[in-house]
Amino acid sequence: MVYEKLDKLRADVERLKAKIEDDKAKLRTAEIRLKEAENSQILADVGALNLTPEQLAQFLQLAASGQLPTTPQASTPATTTSSYTSKNDYEDESEENEDED
């Protein structure tokens, strides 16, 4: 009778160990999915800026050094212009220059 109780407790320990390993695997999978979603969102956000790789590098350097200008959102007009030129701005300028020829 004493041994039956010990066997049952050992089985419980093994069952819990297996559950922990299963939960660890689920956690690793969830962390991977989260990282992939974060990376995807970062790529989408960066892509929406329409910056050249050089402009993005400059922007990130300014952000890392804390030199980005900050403006309160409440007082920012909807037509605020940025000091950064998007790739589309360069394309518009080249089209205008072609029209002058």
KATAMO-V745281 format. One record per residue. N is the residue number from 1. RES is the residue in one letter. BURIAL is I if it has 16 or more other C-alpha atoms within 10 Angstrom, else O. D_LAST is the distance of its C-alpha to the last C-alpha in whole Angstrom. Layout:
[[N RES BURIAL D_LAST] [N RES BURIAL D_LAST]]
//
This chain:
[[1 M O 101] [2 V O 99] [3 Y O 97] [4 E O 96] [5 K O 95] [6 L O 93] [7 D O 92] [8 K O 90] [9 L O 89] [10 R O 87] [11 A O 86] [12 D O 84] [13 V O 83] [14 E O 81] [15 R O 80] [16 L O 78] [17 K O 77] [18 A O 75] [19 K O 74] [20 I O 72] [21 E O 71] [22 D O 69] [23 D O 68] [24 K O 66] [25 A O 64] [26 K O 63] [27 L O 62] [28 R O 60] [29 T O 58] [30 A O 58] [31 E O 56] [32 I O 54] [33 R O 53] [34 L O 52] [35 K O 50] [36 E O 48] [37 A O 47] [38 E O 46] [39 N O 44] [40 S O 42] [41 Q O 42] [42 I O 41] [43 L O 38] [44 A O 37] [45 D O 37] [46 V O 35] [47 G O 32] [48 A O 32] [49 L O 31] [50 N O 27] [51 L I 27] [52 T O 26] [53 P O 29] [54 E O 29] [55 Q I 28] [56 L I 32] [57 A O 33] [58 Q O 32] [59 F I 34] [60 L O 37] [61 Q O 38] [62 L O 37] [63 A O 40] [64 A O 42] [65 S O 42] [66 G O 43] [67 Q O 40] [68 L O 38] [69 P O 38] [70 T O 41] [71 T O 41] [72 P O 43] [73 Q O 42] [74 A O 44] [75 S O 42] [76 T O 39] [77 P O 37] [78 A O 35] [79 T O 32] [80 T O 32] [81 T O 29] [82 S O 29] [83 S O 28] [84 Y O 27] [85 T O 24] [86 S O 24] [87 K O 22] [88 N O 21] [89 D O 19] [90 Y O 17] [91 E O 16] [92 D O 15] [93 E O 13] [94 S O 11] [95 E O 10] [96 E O 9] [97 N O 7] [98 E O 6] [99 D O 6] [100 E O 4] [101 D O 0]]
//
